[in-house]
């Protein structure tokens, strides 16, 4: 597998403003010669010039893909192409694992399909919620959506009833309900139960964990999908939830 780059910032101020590349087994780091505090104050053109120089160095070594560290995502837009060089953002891959998270909670708490009460929360009703509803509608005949987009969600509910024969309960976000067995919070990238369990991250067998980097970014850079990997544990912040 071709190496990819992790673009990060300097930990300390440097006199010589040259990007630095460090080699590791499966990836390299491109360290820009500025601290995060400097990046917030220096001229944007100067910052992007430094990024461009670093990318040129990576391309000369045969690397064409990279990810930003979580810290640098505060500074740069992700999922961009620079000089035929792609900086990817795999954040949305979280939702590819949501059906597995729901399955985990069903087994743990012995929720019986299709009597699961499943709630989805997303302020702006998007294709993400729609895809999740269509994937999970056979697991639950009690699905609700909490959103501010009432008109579009009602339009989608008519489509859902015609295609799947599933009734979608629609609530405004101001009228939230706490009687669902499992809740998928799209805006906050988490799945939780009323018992207090919450999943907002994962560990995956064979996918290297990189400090200050998102595992879904690494997966996308490596060309891996949710079907290609084995989840070894769920996470809630820094706490691990064992898969039984």
Buried (B, 14 or more C-beta within 10 A) or exposed (E): EEBBBBBBBBEEEBEEBEBBBEEEEEBBBBBBBBBBEBBEEEEEEEBEEBBBBBBEBBBEEEBBBBBBBEEBBEBBEBBEEBEEBBBBBBBEBBBBBBBBBBBBBBEBBEBEEBEBBBBBBBEEBBEBBBEBBBBBBEBBBBBBBBBEBBEBBEEBBEEBEEEEEBBBBBBEBEEEEEEBBBBBBBEEBBBBBBEEBBBBBBBBEEBEEBEEBBBBBBBBBBEBEBEEBEBBBBBBEEEEBEBE
